[in-house]
Amino acid sequence: MKELLLYVAKQLVANPDAVTVTEREDADTTILELRVAPEDMGKVIGRQGRIAKEIRTIVKTVAQRDGKRVTVDIVD
């Protein structure tokens, strides 16, 4: 999941070297924290959060197929 999120985020931003994903476990859920450069934050979130919602949907769908629970947090 981490690699998928990293790939998608790097395709969206102008500064792909600043993209990082941190993975941590919380009970039965894996939390992926996405960090991007401040100037790229709008590109990752999108208008009214549409792009962020779609990123979360893609990651959750792939995780469910593997029988896992994953959430994506976009951290500034």
All heavy atoms as a GROMACS GRO file, in nm:
protein
  591
    1MET      N    1   0.081  -0.119   0.000
    1MET     CA    2   0.000   0.000   0.000
    1MET      C    3   0.086   0.126   0.000
    1MET      O    4   0.051   0.224  -0.065
    1MET     CB    5  -0.090   0.003   0.123
    1MET     CG    6  -0.189  -0.110   0.138
    1MET     SD    7  -0.284  -0.142  -0.007
    1MET     CE    8  -0.238  -0.309  -0.034
    2LYS      N    9   0.194   0.121   0.076
    2LYS     CA   10   0.282   0.237   0.086
    2LYS      C   11   0.338   0.275  -0.052
    2LYS      O   12   0.340   0.392  -0.088
    2LYS     CB   13   0.396   0.205   0.183
    2LYS     CG   14   0.490   0.318   0.207
    2LYS     CD   15   0.594   0.278   0.310
    2LYS     CE   16   0.694   0.388   0.333
    2LYS     NZ   17   0.793   0.353   0.435
    3GLU      N   18   0.379   0.175  -0.128
    3GLU     CA   19   0.436   0.200  -0.260
    3GLU      C   20   0.331   0.258  -0.356
    3GLU      O   21   0.360   0.346  -0.436
    3GLU     CB   22   0.495   0.072  -0.320
    3GLU     CG   23   0.613   0.019  -0.244
    3GLU     CD   24   0.574  -0.062  -0.121
    3GLU    OE1   25   0.456  -0.105  -0.111
    3GLU    OE2   26   0.659  -0.080  -0.034
    4LEU      N   27   0.208   0.208  -0.346
    4LEU     CA   28   0.100   0.259  -0.430
    4LEU      C   29   0.072   0.406  -0.400
    4LEU      O   30   0.063   0.489  -0.492
    4LEU     CB   31  -0.028   0.177  -0.408
    4LEU     CG   32  -0.154   0.229  -0.476
    4LEU    CD1   33  -0.138   0.222  -0.628
    4LEU    CD2   34  -0.274   0.149  -0.432
    5LEU      N   35   0.062   0.440  -0.273
    5LEU     CA   36   0.036   0.579  -0.234
    5LEU      C   37   0.152   0.670  -0.277
    5LEU      O   38   0.129   0.780  -0.328
    5LEU     CB   39   0.015   0.588  -0.082
    5LEU     CG   40  -0.012   0.727  -0.027
    5LEU    CD1   41  -0.135   0.789  -0.092
    5LEU    CD2   42  -0.028   0.720   0.124
    6LEU      N   43   0.273   0.623  -0.261
    6LEU     CA   44   0.390   0.700  -0.302
    6LEU      C   45   0.389   0.725  -0.452
    6LEU      O   46   0.413   0.837  -0.498
    6LEU     CB   47   0.516   0.624  -0.261
    6LEU     CG   48   0.647   0.699  -0.254
    6LEU    CD1   49   0.637   0.815  -0.156
    6LEU    CD2   50   0.759   0.606  -0.214
    7TYR      N   51   0.356   0.624  -0.529
    7TYR     CA   52   0.352   0.637  -0.675
    7TYR      C   53   0.245   0.738  -0.719
    7TYR      O   54   0.271   0.827  -0.799
    7TYR     CB   55   0.325   0.501  -0.740
    7TYR     CG   56   0.308   0.510  -0.889
    7TYR    CD1   57   0.418   0.524  -0.973
    7TYR    CD2   58   0.182   0.507  -0.946
    7TYR    CE1   59   0.402   0.535  -1.110
    7TYR    CE2   60   0.164   0.517  -1.083
    7TYR     CZ   61   0.276   0.531  -1.165
    7TYR     OH   62   0.259   0.543  -1.300
    8VAL      N   63   0.124   0.724  -0.664
    8VAL     CA   64   0.014   0.813  -0.702
    8VAL      C   65   0.047   0.958  -0.666
    8VAL      O   66   0.028   1.049  -0.746
    8VAL     CB   67  -0.118   0.769  -0.636
    8VAL    CG1   68  -0.226   0.873  -0.656
    8VAL    CG2   69  -0.162   0.635  -0.692
    9ALA      N   70   0.099   0.979  -0.546
    9ALA     CA   71   0.129   1.115  -0.501
    9ALA      C   72   0.240   1.178  -0.586
    9ALA      O   73   0.231   1.296  -0.622
    9ALA     CB   74   0.170   1.114  -0.355
   10LYS      N   75   0.341   1.102  -0.620
   10LYS     CA   76   0.451   1.156  -0.701
   10LYS      C   77   0.405   1.196  -0.840
   10LYS      O   78   0.460   1.288  -0.900
   10LYS     CB   79   0.566   1.056  -0.710
   10LYS     CG   80   0.649   1.050  -0.585
   10LYS     CD   81   0.769   0.962  -0.603
   10LYS     CE   82   0.857   0.965  -0.479
   10LYS     NZ   83   0.981   0.890  -0.500
   11GLN      N   84   0.303   1.130  -0.892
   11GLN     CA   85   0.251   1.164  -1.024
   11GLN      C   86   0.171   1.295  -1.022
   11GLN      O   87   0.158   1.360  -1.125
   11GLN     CB   88   0.162   1.051  -1.078
   11GLN     CG   89   0.234   0.919  -1.094
   11GLN     CD   90   0.358   0.928  -1.180
   11GLN    OE1   91   0.354   0.982  -1.289
   11GLN    NE2   92   0.469   0.878  -1.129
   12LEU      N   93   0.120   1.333  -0.907
   12LEU     CA   94   0.035   1.452  -0.896
   12LEU      C   95   0.112   1.581  -0.871
   12LEU      O   96   0.066   1.688  -0.911
   12LEU     CB   97  -0.067   1.434  -0.784
   12LEU     CG   98  -0.173   1.326  -0.804
   12LEU    CD1   99  -0.251   1.307  -0.676
   12LEU    CD2  100  -0.265   1.365  -0.918
   13VAL      N  101   0.226   1.573  -0.804
   13VAL     CA  102   0.293   1.693  -0.755
   13VAL      C  103   0.401   1.743  -0.851
   13VAL      O  104   0.449   1.671  -0.938
   13VAL     CB  105   0.356   1.668  -0.616
   13VAL    CG1  106   0.249   1.632  -0.515
   13VAL    CG2  107   0.462   1.561  -0.622
   14ALA      N  108   0.442   1.869  -0.831
   14ALA     CA  109   0.549   1.930  -0.912
   14ALA      C  110   0.686   1.895  -0.855
   14ALA      O  111   0.785   1.897  -0.927
   14ALA     CB  112   0.530   2.080  -0.917
   15ASN      N  113   0.693   1.864  -0.725
   15ASN     CA  114   0.819   1.833  -0.658
   15ASN      C  115   0.813   1.691  -0.601
   15ASN      O  116   0.793   1.674  -0.481
   15ASN     CB  117   0.846   1.937  -0.548
   15ASN     CG  118   0.983   1.922  -0.488
   15ASN    OD1  119   1.062   1.839  -0.530
   15ASN    ND2  120   1.010   2.003  -0.387
   16PRO      N  121   0.831   1.587  -0.684
   16PRO     CA  122   0.816   1.450  -0.636
   16PRO      C  123   0.921   1.406  -0.535
   16PRO      O  124   0.898   1.311  -0.458
   16PRO     CB  125   0.825   1.366  -0.764
   16PRO     CG  126   0.888   1.451  -0.865
   16PRO     CD  127   0.859   1.593  -0.826
   17ASP      N  128   1.035   1.476  -0.528
   17ASP     CA  129   1.138   1.438  -0.432
   17ASP      C  130   1.097   1.470  -0.288
   17ASP      O  131   1.151   1.413  -0.194
   17ASP     CB  132   1.270   1.510  -0.463
   17ASP     CG  133   1.327   1.466  -0.596
   17ASP    OD1  134   1.301   1.350  -0.637
   17ASP    OD2  135   1.398   1.546  -0.661
   18ALA      N  136   1.001   1.559  -0.270
   18ALA     CA  137   0.956   1.598  -0.136
   18ALA      C  138   0.844   1.509  -0.083
   18ALA      O  139   0.801   1.524   0.031
   18ALA     CB  140   0.909   1.743  -0.138
   19VAL      N  141   0.799   1.413  -0.161
   19VAL     CA  142   0.689   1.325  -0.120
   19VAL      C  143   0.743   1.214  -0.029
   19VAL      O  144   0.838   1.145  -0.065
   19VAL     CB  145   0.619   1.262  -0.242
   19VAL    CG1  146   0.512   1.163  -0.197
   19VAL    CG2  147   0.559   1.370  -0.329
   20THR      N  148   0.683   1.200   0.089
   20THR     CA  149   0.719   1.090   0.179
   20THR      C  150   0.591   1.026   0.233
   20THR      O  151   0.489   1.092   0.251
   20THR     CB  152   0.804   1.138   0.298
   20THR    OG1  153   0.731   1.235   0.373
   20THR    CG2  154   0.936   1.197   0.253
   21VAL      N  155   0.601   0.897   0.259
   21VAL     CA  156   0.490   0.822   0.318
   21VAL      C  157   0.544   0.748   0.440
   21VAL      O  158   0.641   0.674   0.430
   21VAL     CB  159   0.429   0.723   0.218
   21VAL    CG1  160   0.320   0.641   0.285
   21VAL    CG2  161   0.374   0.796   0.096
   22THR      N  162   0.480   0.771   0.554
   22THR     CA  163   0.517   0.704   0.678
   22THR      C  164   0.406   0.606   0.713
   22THR      O  165   0.288   0.641   0.710
   22THR     CB  166   0.534   0.806   0.792
   22THR    OG1  167   0.625   0.907   0.750
   22THR    CG2  168   0.585   0.739   0.918
   23GLU      N  169   0.445   0.486   0.749
   23GLU     CA  170   0.347   0.381   0.780
   23GLU      C  171   0.354   0.351   0.929
   23GLU      O  172   0.462   0.334   0.985
   23GLU     CB  173   0.383   0.256   0.700
   23GLU     CG  174   0.286   0.144   0.713
   23GLU     CD  175   0.321   0.028   0.620
   23GLU    OE1  176   0.416   0.038   0.543
   23GLU    OE2  177   0.250  -0.074   0.628
   24ARG      N  178   0.236   0.345   0.994
   24ARG     CA  179   0.232   0.306   1.135
   24ARG      C  180   0.109   0.222   1.161
   24ARG      O  181   0.009   0.233   1.090
   24ARG     CB  182   0.240   0.427   1.227
   24ARG     CG  183   0.129   0.526   1.215
   24ARG     CD  184   0.154   0.647   1.306
   24ARG     NE  185   0.056   0.750   1.281
   24ARG     CZ  186  -0.055   0.766   1.353
   24ARG    NH1  187  -0.080   0.688   1.454
   24ARG    NH2  188  -0.140   0.862   1.322
   25GLU      N  189   0.118   0.138   1.260
   25GLU     CA  190   0.010   0.047   1.296
   25GLU      C  191  -0.068   0.103   1.414
   25GLU      O  192  -0.012   0.157   1.507
   25GLU     CB  193   0.065  -0.090   1.334
   25GLU     CG  194   0.138  -0.160   1.222
   25GLU     CD  195   0.047  -0.207   1.111
   25GLU    OE1  196  -0.068  -0.245   1.140
   25GLU    OE2  197   0.091  -0.204   0.995
   26ASP      N  198  -0.202   0.089   1.408
   26ASP     CA  199  -0.289   0.132   1.517
   26ASP      C  200  -0.396   0.026   1.532
   26ASP      O  201  -0.488   0.020   1.451
   26ASP     CB  202  -0.349   0.269   1.487
   26ASP     CG  203  -0.434   0.321   1.600
   26ASP    OD1  204  -0.400   0.293   1.716
   26ASP    OD2  205  -0.534   0.389   1.571
   27ALA      N  206  -0.382  -0.059   1.632
   27ALA     CA  207  -0.474  -0.172   1.655
   27ALA      C  208  -0.475  -0.262   1.531
   27ALA      O  209  -0.374  -0.323   1.500
   27ALA     CB  210  -0.611  -0.124   1.693
   28ASP      N  211  -0.586  -0.269   1.458
   28ASP     CA  212  -0.594  -0.356   1.340
   28ASP      C  213  -0.590  -0.277   1.210
   28ASP      O  214  -0.617  -0.330   1.104
   28ASP     CB  215  -0.721  -0.440   1.346
   28ASP     CG  216  -0.846  -0.355   1.347
   28ASP    OD1  217  -0.837  -0.236   1.379
   28ASP    OD2  218  -0.954  -0.408   1.316
   29THR      N  219  -0.553  -0.149   1.218
   29THR     CA  220  -0.552  -0.062   1.101
   29THR      C  221  -0.411  -0.009   1.075
   29THR      O  222  -0.340   0.027   1.168
   29THR     CB  223  -0.646   0.058   1.122
   29THR    OG1  224  -0.777   0.008   1.152
   29THR    CG2  225  -0.654   0.146   1.000
   30THR      N  226  -0.374  -0.003   0.950
   30THR     CA  227  -0.249   0.059   0.910
   30THR      C  228  -0.279   0.202   0.867
   30THR      O  229  -0.369   0.225   0.788
   30THR     CB  230  -0.186  -0.017   0.792
   30THR    OG1  231  -0.165  -0.153   0.830
   30THR    CG2  232  -0.054   0.045   0.752
   31ILE      N  233  -0.203   0.296   0.921
   31ILE     CA  234  -0.222   0.437   0.889
   31ILE      C  235  -0.104   0.481   0.804
   31ILE      O  236   0.012   0.467   0.844
   31ILE     CB  237  -0.231   0.522   1.017
   31ILE    CG1  238  -0.350   0.476   1.100
   31ILE    CG2  239  -0.242   0.670   0.981
   31ILE    CD1  240  -0.356   0.537   1.238
   32LEU      N  241  -0.135   0.534   0.687
   32LEU     CA  242  -0.032   0.587   0.598
   32LEU      C  243  -0.039   0.739   0.602
   32LEU      O  244  -0.143   0.797   0.573
   32LEU     CB  245  -0.056   0.538   0.454
   32LEU     CG  246  -0.049   0.388   0.433
   32LEU    CD1  247  -0.085   0.354   0.290
   32LEU    CD2  248   0.088   0.335   0.467
   33GLU      N  249   0.071   0.803   0.642
   33GLU     CA  250   0.077   0.948   0.650
   33GLU      C  251   0.152   1.000   0.528
   33GLU      O  252   0.268   0.968   0.508
   33GLU     CB  253   0.147   0.992   0.778
   33GLU     CG  254   0.069   0.958   0.903
   33GLU     CD  255   0.142   1.001   1.029
   33GLU    OE1  256   0.262   1.033   1.023
   33GLU    OE2  257   0.077   1.001   1.134
   34LEU      N  258   0.084   1.081   0.449
   34LEU     CA  259   0.141   1.138   0.327
   34LEU      C  260   0.185   1.281   0.352
   34LEU      O  261   0.107   1.362   0.402
   34LEU     CB  262   0.037   1.134   0.214
   34LEU     CG  263   0.074   1.201   0.083
   34LEU    CD1  264   0.192   1.130   0.018
   34LEU    CD2  265  -0.045   1.204  -0.010
   35ARG      N  266   0.310   1.310   0.320
   35ARG     CA  267   0.363   1.445   0.332
   35ARG      C  268   0.415   1.489   0.196
   35ARG      O  269   0.484   1.413   0.129
   35ARG     CB  270   0.477   1.449   0.434
   35ARG     CG  271   0.430   1.435   0.577
   35ARG     CD  272   0.548   1.445   0.675
   35ARG     NE  273   0.502   1.448   0.811
   35ARG     CZ  274   0.467   1.341   0.882
   35ARG    NH1  275   0.471   1.223   0.827
   35ARG    NH2  276   0.426   1.354   1.006
   36VAL      N  277   0.379   1.612   0.159
   36VAL     CA  278   0.426   1.671   0.033
   36VAL      C  279   0.476   1.812   0.062
   36VAL      O  280   0.454   1.866   0.170
   36VAL     CB  281   0.315   1.675  -0.074
   36VAL    CG1  282   0.269   1.535  -0.112
   36VAL    CG2  283   0.198   1.758  -0.031
   37ALA      N  284   0.542   1.872  -0.035
   37ALA     CA  285   0.588   2.010  -0.021
   37ALA      C  286   0.467   2.101  -0.005
   37ALA      O  287   0.360   2.075  -0.062
   37ALA     CB  288   0.669   2.050  -0.144
   38PRO      N  289   0.481   2.209   0.072
   38PRO     CA  290   0.367   2.298   0.096
   38PRO      C  291   0.302   2.351  -0.031
   38PRO      O  292   0.180   2.365  -0.038
   38PRO     CB  293   0.427   2.412   0.178
   38PRO     CG  294   0.548   2.354   0.242
   38PRO     CD  295   0.600   2.250   0.148
   39GLU      N  296   0.381   2.379  -0.133
   39GLU     CA  297   0.324   2.432  -0.256
   39GLU      C  298   0.248   2.326  -0.336
   39GLU      O  299   0.171   2.359  -0.426
   39GLU     CB  300   0.433   2.496  -0.344
   39GLU     CG  301   0.542   2.403  -0.388
   39GLU     CD  302   0.660   2.395  -0.291
   39GLU    OE1  303   0.652   2.450  -0.180
   39GLU    OE2  304   0.759   2.333  -0.329
   40ASP      N  305   0.267   2.199  -0.305
   40ASP     CA  306   0.197   2.090  -0.374
   40ASP      C  307   0.074   2.040  -0.298
   40ASP      O  308   0.003   1.952  -0.347
   40ASP     CB  309   0.292   1.971  -0.396
   40ASP     CG  310   0.397   2.001  -0.500
   40ASP    OD1  311   0.367   2.079  -0.593
   40ASP    OD2  312   0.509   1.946  -0.490
   41MET      N  313   0.049   2.095  -0.181
   41MET     CA  314  -0.063   2.047  -0.099
   41MET      C  315  -0.196   2.059  -0.172
   41MET      O  316  -0.279   1.969  -0.168
   41MET     CB  317  -0.067   2.124   0.033
   41MET     CG  318  -0.163   2.066   0.134
   41MET     SD  319  -0.125   1.900   0.188
   41MET     CE  320   0.012   1.929   0.296
   42GLY      N  321  -0.218   2.168  -0.242
   42GLY     CA  322  -0.343   2.188  -0.316
   42GLY      C  323  -0.363   2.087  -0.427
   42GLY      O  324  -0.475   2.046  -0.456
   43LYS      N  325  -0.254   2.045  -0.489
   43LYS     CA  326  -0.263   1.946  -0.596
   43LYS      C  327  -0.303   1.810  -0.543
   43LYS      O  328  -0.371   1.733  -0.611
   43LYS     CB  329  -0.130   1.936  -0.670
   43LYS     CG  330  -0.095   2.061  -0.746
   43LYS     CD  331   0.040   2.049  -0.811
   43LYS     CE  332   0.075   2.180  -0.880
   43LYS     NZ  333   0.210   2.178  -0.935
   44VAL      N  334  -0.260   1.777  -0.422
   44VAL     CA  335  -0.292   1.647  -0.363
   44VAL      C  336  -0.434   1.647  -0.306
   44VAL      O  337  -0.504   1.547  -0.315
   44VAL     CB  338  -0.189   1.611  -0.254
   44VAL    CG1  339  -0.229   1.486  -0.180
   44VAL    CG2  340  -0.052   1.593  -0.315
   45ILE      N  341  -0.477   1.759  -0.252
   45ILE     CA  342  -0.611   1.766  -0.194
   45ILE      C  343  -0.717   1.789  -0.301
   45ILE      O  344  -0.822   1.725  -0.301
   45ILE     CB  345  -0.617   1.876  -0.085
   45ILE    CG1  346  -0.526   1.837   0.031
   45ILE    CG2  347  -0.760   1.896  -0.037
   45ILE    CD1  348  -0.511   1.942   0.136
   46GLY      N  349  -0.691   1.879  -0.394
   46GLY     CA  350  -0.786   1.904  -0.501
   46GLY      C  351  -0.901   1.994  -0.457
   46GLY      O  352  -0.912   2.031  -0.341
   47ARG      N  353  -0.985   2.027  -0.553
   47ARG     CA  354  -1.100   2.112  -0.523
   47ARG      C  355  -1.200   2.035  -0.438
   47ARG      O  356  -1.242   1.926  -0.476
   47ARG     CB  357  -1.167   2.159  -0.650
   47ARG     CG  358  -1.082   2.254  -0.726
   47ARG     CD  359  -1.155   2.306  -0.845
   47ARG     NE  360  -1.062   2.388  -0.922
   47ARG     CZ  361  -1.097   2.495  -0.986
   47ARG    NH1  362  -1.222   2.534  -0.989
   47ARG    NH2  363  -1.007   2.564  -1.051
   48GLN      N  364  -1.238   2.096  -0.327
   48GLN     CA  365  -1.332   2.037  -0.232
   48GLN      C  366  -1.289   1.898  -0.187
   48GLN      O  367  -1.371   1.816  -0.149
   48GLN     CB  368  -1.473   2.033  -0.291
   48GLN     CG  369  -1.528   2.169  -0.325
   48GLN     CD  370  -1.663   2.164  -0.389
   48GLN    OE1  371  -1.712   2.057  -0.428
   48GLN    NE2  372  -1.725   2.278  -0.404
   49GLY      N  373  -1.158   1.870  -0.192
   49GLY     CA  374  -1.105   1.744  -0.143
   49GLY      C  375  -1.129   1.624  -0.233
   49GLY      O  376  -1.115   1.511  -0.190
   50ARG      N  377  -1.162   1.648  -0.358
   50ARG     CA  378  -1.196   1.538  -0.448
   50ARG      C  379  -1.078   1.446  -0.475
   50ARG      O  380  -1.093   1.324  -0.475
   50ARG     CB  381  -1.249   1.592  -0.580
   50ARG     CG  382  -1.387   1.650  -0.568
   50ARG     CD  383  -1.439   1.692  -0.703
   50ARG     NE  384  -1.569   1.756  -0.686
   50ARG     CZ  385  -1.611   1.859  -0.756
   50ARG    NH1  386  -1.534   1.910  -0.849
   50ARG    NH2  387  -1.728   1.911  -0.734
   51ILE      N  388  -0.961   1.502  -0.500
   51ILE     CA  389  -0.845   1.418  -0.530
   51ILE      C  390  -0.804   1.338  -0.406
   51ILE      O  391  -0.774   1.219  -0.415
   51ILE     CB  392  -0.728   1.503  -0.585
   51ILE    CG1  393  -0.768   1.561  -0.720
   51ILE    CG2  394  -0.602   1.419  -0.598
   51ILE    CD1  395  -0.668   1.656  -0.779
   52ALA      N  396  -0.806   1.402  -0.290
   52ALA     CA  397  -0.773   1.331  -0.165
   52ALA      C  398  -0.871   1.216  -0.142
   52ALA      O  399  -0.831   1.106  -0.102
   52ALA     CB  400  -0.776   1.428  -0.048
   53LYS      N  401  -0.997   1.239  -0.169
   53LYS     CA  402  -1.098   1.135  -0.152
   53LYS      C  403  -1.072   1.018  -0.246
   53LYS      O  404  -1.082   0.902  -0.206
   53LYS     CB  405  -1.237   1.194  -0.178
   53LYS     CG  406  -1.350   1.096  -0.157
   53LYS     CD  407  -1.484   1.162  -0.183
   53LYS     CE  408  -1.596   1.061  -0.171
   53LYS     NZ  409  -1.725   1.118  -0.208
   54GLU      N  410  -1.035   1.048  -0.369
   54GLU     CA  411  -1.007   0.941  -0.467
   54GLU      C  412  -0.881   0.864  -0.431
   54GLU      O  413  -0.876   0.742  -0.450
   54GLU     CB  414  -0.998   0.998  -0.608
   54GLU     CG  415  -1.130   1.049  -0.659
   54GLU     CD  416  -1.241   0.945  -0.659
   54GLU    OE1  417  -1.214   0.829  -0.693
   54GLU    OE2  418  -1.354   0.980  -0.623
   55ILE      N  419  -0.780   0.933  -0.381
   55ILE     CA  420  -0.658   0.865  -0.336
   55ILE      C  421  -0.693   0.766  -0.225
   55ILE      O  422  -0.650   0.651  -0.226
   55ILE     CB  423  -0.551   0.966  -0.288
   55ILE    CG1  424  -0.497   1.045  -0.407
   55ILE    CG2  425  -0.439   0.896  -0.214
   55ILE    CD1  426  -0.407   1.160  -0.368
   56ARG      N  427  -0.772   0.813  -0.128
   56ARG     CA  428  -0.812   0.726  -0.018
   56ARG      C  429  -0.894   0.607  -0.068
   56ARG      O  430  -0.878   0.494  -0.020
   56ARG     CB  431  -0.892   0.806   0.084
   56ARG     CG  432  -0.807   0.902   0.162
   56ARG     CD  433  -0.889   0.977   0.267
   56ARG     NE  434  -0.802   1.064   0.344
   56ARG     CZ  435  -0.807   1.196   0.341
   56ARG    NH1  436  -0.897   1.257   0.265
   56ARG    NH2  437  -0.725   1.268   0.414
   57THR      N  438  -0.981   0.630  -0.165
   57THR     CA  439  -1.064   0.523  -0.221
   57THR      C  440  -0.978   0.417  -0.289
   57THR      O  441  -0.999   0.297  -0.270
   57THR     CB  442  -1.166   0.580  -0.321
   57THR    OG1  443  -1.248   0.676  -0.255
   57THR    CG2  444  -1.252   0.470  -0.381
   58ILE      N  445  -0.881   0.460  -0.367
   58ILE     CA  446  -0.793   0.365  -0.437
   58ILE      C  447  -0.716   0.279  -0.336
   58ILE      O  448  -0.712   0.156  -0.348
   58ILE     CB  449  -0.694   0.441  -0.529
   58ILE    CG1  450  -0.768   0.502  -0.647
   58ILE    CG2  451  -0.584   0.348  -0.579
   58ILE    CD1  452  -0.685   0.600  -0.727
   59VAL      N  453  -0.656   0.342  -0.236
   59VAL     CA  454  -0.576   0.269  -0.138
   59VAL      C  455  -0.663   0.174  -0.057
   59VAL      O  456  -0.627   0.058  -0.034
   59VAL     CB  457  -0.498   0.366  -0.047
   59VAL    CG1  458  -0.429   0.292   0.066
   59VAL    CG2  459  -0.396   0.445  -0.128
   60LYS      N  460  -0.782   0.219  -0.014
   60LYS     CA  461  -0.872   0.133   0.062
   60LYS      C  462  -0.919   0.013  -0.020
   60LYS      O  463  -0.930  -0.098   0.033
   60LYS     CB  464  -0.994   0.211   0.112
   60LYS     CG  465  -0.965   0.295   0.233
   60LYS     CD  466  -1.092   0.361   0.282
   60LYS     CE  467  -1.064   0.448   0.403
   60LYS     NZ  468  -1.186   0.509   0.455
   61THR      N  469  -0.947   0.035  -0.147
   61THR     CA  470  -0.995  -0.074  -0.232
   61THR      C  471  -0.888  -0.182  -0.248
   61THR      O  472  -0.918  -0.301  -0.237
   61THR     CB  473  -1.035  -0.019  -0.371
   61THR    OG1  474  -1.136   0.080  -0.353
   61THR    CG2  475  -1.088  -0.129  -0.460
   62VAL      N  476  -0.766  -0.141  -0.274
   62VAL     CA  477  -0.657  -0.238  -0.288
   62VAL      C  478  -0.632  -0.309  -0.155
   62VAL      O  479  -0.609  -0.430  -0.153
   62VAL     CB  480  -0.529  -0.168  -0.340
   62VAL    CG1  481  -0.411  -0.263  -0.338
   62VAL    CG2  482  -0.551  -0.113  -0.479
   63ALA      N  483  -0.639  -0.238  -0.045
   63ALA     CA  484  -0.618  -0.298   0.087
   63ALA      C  485  -0.727  -0.400   0.120
   63ALA      O  486  -0.698  -0.507   0.174
   63ALA     CB  487  -0.613  -0.190   0.194
   64GLN      N  488  -0.852  -0.368   0.087
   64GLN     CA  489  -0.962  -0.461   0.115
   64GLN      C  490  -0.947  -0.589   0.036
   64GLN      O  491  -0.982  -0.696   0.084
   64GLN     CB  492  -1.095  -0.396   0.084
   64GLN     CG  493  -1.139  -0.298   0.189
   64GLN     CD  494  -1.272  -0.231   0.153
   64GLN    OE1  495  -1.314  -0.232   0.039
   64GLN    NE2  496  -1.335  -0.170   0.253
   65ARG      N  497  -0.894  -0.578  -0.085
   65ARG     CA  498  -0.872  -0.696  -0.167
   65ARG      C  499  -0.771  -0.790  -0.099
   65ARG      O  500  -0.780  -0.912  -0.112
   65ARG     CB  501  -0.821  -0.655  -0.304
   65ARG     CG  502  -0.828  -0.767  -0.403
   65ARG     CD  503  -0.791  -0.730  -0.544
   65ARG     NE  504  -0.785  -0.587  -0.572
   65ARG     CZ  505  -0.708  -0.534  -0.664
   65ARG    NH1  506  -0.630  -0.610  -0.736
   65ARG    NH2  507  -0.707  -0.405  -0.685
   66ASP      N  508  -0.676  -0.731  -0.025
   66ASP     CA  509  -0.576  -0.810   0.047
   66ASP      C  510  -0.622  -0.845   0.189
   66ASP      O  511  -0.547  -0.905   0.264
   66ASP     CB  512  -0.444  -0.733   0.055
   66ASP     CG  513  -0.380  -0.715  -0.082
   66ASP    OD1  514  -0.416  -0.791  -0.174
   66ASP    OD2  515  -0.295  -0.627  -0.096
   67GLY      N  516  -0.742  -0.802   0.226
   67GLY     CA  517  -0.795  -0.832   0.359
   67GLY      C  518  -0.737  -0.744   0.468
   67GLY      O  519  -0.729  -0.786   0.584
   68LYS      N  520  -0.696  -0.624   0.435
   68LYS     CA  521  -0.635  -0.534   0.532
   68LYS      C  522  -0.719  -0.407   0.547
   68LYS      O  523  -0.802  -0.378   0.462
   68LYS     CB  524  -0.493  -0.495   0.487
   68LYS     CG  525  -0.401  -0.612   0.474
   68LYS     CD  526  -0.267  -0.568   0.421
   68LYS     CE  527  -0.176  -0.689   0.400
   68LYS     NZ  528  -0.051  -0.651   0.336
   69ARG      N  529  -0.695  -0.333   0.656
   69ARG     CA  530  -0.761  -0.204   0.678
   69ARG      C  531  -0.655  -0.096   0.675
   69ARG      O  532  -0.560  -0.100   0.753
   69ARG     CB  533  -0.834  -0.205   0.810
   69ARG     CG  534  -0.944  -0.310   0.816
   69ARG     CD  535  -1.019  -0.303   0.943
   69ARG     NE  536  -1.112  -0.189   0.930
   69ARG     CZ  537  -1.188  -0.144   1.028
   69ARG    NH1  538  -1.180  -0.200   1.145
   69ARG    NH2  539  -1.269  -0.044   1.009
   70VAL      N  540  -0.673   0.000   0.587
   70VAL     CA  541  -0.575   0.108   0.569
   70VAL      C  542  -0.647   0.240   0.564
   70VAL      O  543  -0.752   0.252   0.499
   70VAL     CB  544  -0.493   0.087   0.439
   70VAL    CG1  545  -0.398   0.202   0.417
   70VAL    CG2  546  -0.417  -0.044   0.444
   71THR      N  547  -0.591   0.341   0.631
   71THR     CA  548  -0.640   0.478   0.618
   71THR      C  549  -0.525   0.566   0.572
   71THR      O  550  -0.409   0.538   0.600
   71THR     CB  551  -0.698   0.534   0.750
   71THR    OG1  552  -0.595   0.532   0.849
   71THR    CG2  553  -0.815   0.452   0.798
   72VAL      N  554  -0.559   0.674   0.502
   72VAL     CA  555  -0.459   0.767   0.451
   72VAL      C  556  -0.482   0.903   0.516
   72VAL      O  557  -0.592   0.957   0.511
   72VAL     CB  558  -0.469   0.780   0.298
   72VAL    CG1  559  -0.370   0.885   0.247
   72VAL    CG2  560  -0.445   0.647   0.230
   73ASP      N  561  -0.377   0.955   0.580
   73ASP     CA  562  -0.380   1.089   0.638
   73ASP      C  563  -0.286   1.177   0.558
   73ASP      O  564  -0.170   1.139   0.536
   73ASP     CB  565  -0.335   1.087   0.784
   73ASP     CG  566  -0.436   1.022   0.876
   73ASP    OD1  567  -0.554   1.012   0.836
   73ASP    OD2  568  -0.398   0.982   0.987
   74ILE      N  569  -0.334   1.292   0.517
   74ILE     CA  570  -0.249   1.388   0.447
   74ILE      C  571  -0.204   1.490   0.550
   74ILE      O  572  -0.285   1.563   0.605
   74ILE     CB  573  -0.325   1.454   0.330
   74ILE    CG1  574  -0.368   1.346   0.231
   74ILE    CG2  575  -0.236   1.558   0.263
   74ILE    CD1  576  -0.458   1.395   0.122
   75VAL      N  577  -0.074   1.492   0.578
   75VAL     CA  578  -0.018   1.573   0.687
   75VAL      C  579   0.058   1.691   0.627
   75VAL      O  580   0.129   1.677   0.528
   75VAL     CB  581   0.079   1.487   0.772
   75VAL    CG1  582   0.134   1.568   0.886
   75VAL    CG2  583   0.009   1.362   0.820
   76ASP      N  584   0.041   1.808   0.689
   76ASP     CA  585   0.117   1.925   0.642
   76ASP      C  586   0.232   1.956   0.733
   76ASP      O  587   0.255   1.902   0.831
   76ASP     CB  588   0.027   2.048   0.630
   76ASP     CG  589  -0.059   2.072   0.752
   76ASP    OD1  590  -0.118   1.977   0.801
   76ASP    OD2  591  -0.066   2.188   0.794
   0.00000   0.00000   0.00000
